[in-house]
Amino acid sequence: MSFAPNKMQALLKKQKYQLYGKNTAVKKCTWTHNALREDRFCFKRFYGIQSHRCVQFSPTLICNFSCLFCWRIHESDLGLRNMYKDYDATNSQKLREVFDSPKEVVKGILIGQRKIICGYKPYIDDKKYKEAMDPKHATMSLTGEPFLYPWIPELIQELRERNMTVFIVTNGSVPETLQSILDTKIYPTQLYITLPAPGIKNFIRTHRPLEKDLALKKIWETLFMIGKGVPFRTVARLTVAEGLNLIDPQGYAQMIETMNPSFIEVKGVVHVGAAEKRLPRSVMPSHDSIYSFTQELVKLTNYKIVRESKISRLVILSNGSNPLIIPELKNTTPFQPENNINRKII
């Protein structure tokens, strides 16, 4: 039985989530469709990722934040008790009751992804179909906070054994999981930390953490841990919204200096999904606004702009510590520049 309330399960299924086991979810990304039908790839192509071979999934539906701009459904949107309030990281028996094992998670996401892909068979060539049915990239960024899943290193290992690259997007508030990754030496390909809005008031207003007194402290602990040096690629992700957290570049620069990530991504909020009911469309920044804000970060840090995607409202910066294309994927994905972006990259 799933840990999620029946009302939430029903809505997730209506939104085309593939639910598996107790707490695992996979969903087709728009860019998976675009790659299959139109040969258009998302911004992860800059790292060498092929969208039709990418699985977007979550090993848990539980989150300890309720970010205003998040397009995912939160319990509060449905008038339900937040699942995180029943989460206990110290109760091993309860964890086994609530979460699927790493093997079960991987089995579930592959079943779900193949269900998603099978309907494309009549419309695409055999080579692309076979590639899509054999995904080579896993992205933990669908819903929930992945670092609340209790066996992240083991899950990474399961994915790696299937020759898959692994991206994880976390809000950074569970440094204990990061420590377990470092202790076991089982590393993701790329770890994203979604940076909080600078300042405690802006942080609480924008991200609505359930642990108001601890969350920001734990995020800074995570930033310090990464800043000491980690043997894998890291990204500071700024998910920015007008009138909320597209502010204070100096505050962000301080966090970036502490974390010293391989890359920075400044990405505009998209007014879709549940975010449409929480916020007006005006929160969605233009690409020019994002680019201008990014230029302020360039002035305050040792990072330079290396790629941008107007359609994704995203700008990527690098400090030169890692090649943009992941070395193991260097020869697998042709780079496809966007014709509608002619700005000189500095």
N, C-alpha and C positions, 0 to 999 in steps of 0.2 A: 504494500500500500504506500502511496506517495505521502510524503510529509506535508505537502501543500494542501490547503483547504480545498474541498470539492469545488467551491465557487471559483477559485483561482485556476484550478486544473481545467475546468470547463472553458474558461475564457482563454487560457493559453492554447488549448487545442483549437478553439475557434480562430485564433490568430496564427494557426498553422505551425505551432510548436509540435515537435515530435517528443513526447515524454516517454521515458523509459525507467523502469524500476521505481525507486523511492524518491530520487532527487536529481535525476539527470535529464537534461534537455538539449535538443539540437533543433536548429531552424535554418531554413534556406535564407541565405543572404541575397539581397537584390543583385549584388555583383556576381554571384554564382550564376544567376539567370542571364545577366548581361554577357558574361564570358561564354556561356554555352550557346546562346542564340545570336550574339552580335560581335563576339571576339573583342569585347571591351572589358578591361580589367580595372580593379580598384587600386587605390594608392599603394597597397602592399606590393604592387608590381615593382615599386622602387626598390624593394628589398629582395626581389626575385621570386615572389609568390604568385602562383597561377590561381586565379579566383575559382576556376571550376574544379580545382583539386584541394580546396580549402574547406574544412569543417568548422562551422561556428557553433560552439557548444558551451554548456555550463555543467560542472559536476555537482552544483548545488543551486537551488532556487532561493536560498536564504541570503539576505543582505543586511548589513548593519548601518547602512545609510539609506536615505530616501531623497536623493538629489532631485531638486525641482526640475531640472532640464532632462532628466533621464527618460528615454522613450519607453522603458519597460514598465509594466504594471507593478505597482506597489500594493501591499495589503491595505494601506491607508486609502488608496483610490477606491477600494471596494468596501471600506468600513470593517475590515477584518483585523484581528490581532496580528501584530508583526511576528513572523516565525522566529526571528532572531531572539525574541524574549524567552523562547523555550530552548535555545541553543546552549549547550554546556560542553565546552571543549575538554573538560576534565573527566567526564563520564564516558569511559570507553564503551561500555555496554550500550548506552544510549546512542553513541555515535554510530555503532554498527547497525542499530535499528533504524536510524535516520538516513544514513548515506549508503550508496552502492559502493562495492569494492572497486579498486582501480580496474581490475579485469572486466567487471560488469559495466563500468562507465564506458570503457573503450568499445566493448561489444555493443552497448546501447547506441552510442553515437554513430558507429559504422552502419548498424541496421537502419537507424533513422536517416542517415545521409543517403543510403542506397534507395530507400523508399522515396526520398525527395528527387533523386536523379533519374530513377527508372522511367518516369513519364516523358523524359526528353528523348528516349531512344529513337522514335520515328522521325525526329526533326533535326538530328545532328549526325555528323559522320561517325563511323565506328571507332576511329582512333580517339576522338575527343570523349566519346561515351565511355570507353574503357578506362581512360585516364580519370574521368570524373568518378567512376565507380571504385577507383583505387586511390583515395585521397592521400596526399603526401604532406599536408599541412593542417595543424590543429590550432585553433584560436579560442582560448578561454575568455570570451568577452560577450556572452549572450545576455545573461541575466544573473542576478545574485553576485556575491563576492567570492571569487574562486578560492581565495586564501582561507576561507572558513571551512573548506573541504579538508578533512583531517589527514589525508594521505597524498599530498601533492607530489612529493618526490617519487613515490611509487607510481603515481599516475603518469608523471613525466617519463619514467622508465618504460612503462607499458607502451606509450606512444612512440618513444625512441626505438623500441624493439621492432616496431612496424615501419621503421625508416621514415618517420614523420618529423618535420620541424615543429616546434612548439612555441607559440606566443601566448603570454599570459598578461591580462590587463587587471590590475588590482588597485584598490583605493589606498593601499599602503598602510592600513590601520591594523594589520595583523603581522607585526615583525617576527612573531614566534614562528610563523610558517617560513618566512625568508630564512630564519636561522636554521630551520630543519633542512632546507635546500643546501645551505652552505655546509652543514654538518655531514650530510650524506654524500655531498659532491655529485648530486644528480641535478644537472642544470637545464633550465629551459634555453631555447635558442635566443629568445628576446623577452625581457621582462619590462612591462610598462607600469609606471606609477602615475596615476591620475592626480596631479598636484591639486591641493585644496585652494580655495579662494584665499588670498592673503588676508590675515587679520581674523581674530576669533569670531567677531560679529558677522563678518561676511561669510566665513566658513560655515557657521551654524545656520545662517539664513539660507545659504545656497545648497548645502549638502545634507542638512538635517540629520546629523548622526544620532544614533540612539544612545550612545555613550558620550554625552556632550563634554564631560570633564576629562575623558581619557583619549578620545579619538585623535585630536590634533597632536597631542604628546606622542602617541604611538606612530603617527605619520612621520614626525620629525626623527624618531628613533630609526625608522626604516630608511629615511634619507641619509642619515649618518652612517648606517651600516653599509649602504651602497657606496657612499662617498669614500669609504676606507679602501674600496677596491673589490670588485667581484669578477670571477672568471667567465662572464657571459655578457652579452650585449644588453644595454639598458636604455630605456626611453622615458623622458619626462613628458607626460601628455598633459597639455592644457586644453581642456574642453571648455570653450569660452562662449558666454552668452551676454548679449548687450543688456546693460542695466543690472547684471548680477556679478560676474567675475571677470569681465573684460576690462580690468582695472589694474592699477598699481604694478607696472612692469618691474619696478625695483623690488617689490615684495616677491614676485616670482623669481627674479634674478638671484635673490638670496637663497631660495630653495634650490635652484639649479646649481648654484655654486657649492652648496652643501652636498648635493647628490652626485654631481659630476657625471651625468649620464653620457652614454655614447651619442645619443640623439635627443633632440627636442621635437615634439610635434605640437603645433598650435592648430587646433581643429575647431571649427565653428559648430555650435549646437544646431541640430536640424529639428525643425518644428514638426515632428511626426509622432505617431503612437500616443502613449499616455501623456506626453509632454504637452500635447495640444490642449488638454483640459486644465493643465496647471498654469500655463504661461501663454501670453499673447504671441502672435507670430513675429512681432517686432523684436523679440529677443534673438532672432536668428541673424547673426552678423553677416555683412557682405564679405566677399573675399578680399576686397580692397581694404576694408576695416581690419581684417585679420592680418593682412600683409603689413599694414602700417604699424600695428601693434608688435608684430614680429621684428620689424626694423628697430623698435625701441629695445627689444631684448638683445639684438645684435650689438647695439651700442654699449650695453651693460654687461655683456658676457664675452667669452672667447669663442662663441659659436657663430657660424656663417650659414646663410641660407643655401641649401643644396638642391632642393626640389620643391615644387608646389603643384597643387591640383585644384584648379578652379571649381570643377564640378563637385569635389569633395570638401571644398572650403578648408584646405589644409596646406600648411607650410611645414617643411622639414628642415631642421638645422642640424649641423654636425660640428664637433670639435676636432674631427680628423683622426680620432683614436681607433675607428673601425671603418672598413670599407662599407659603403652603403649597401651594395649587393652582398647578401650572405654568401661567403665563399663556397659552401657546399651546394649552393643553388646557382652559381654564377653562369653556368651554361644551359640552364633549363628554361629560362624565360626571356624572350626578346623584350627589350625595353620599348614601350610605345609612348612617345611623348604626346601631349595633348596639343592639338593644332591651335586651340583657342587661347593658348597662353604664350605670348611672345615676349614677355618681360625678360630683361637680362637678369640672369641669376648671379648674385654676388657671392 
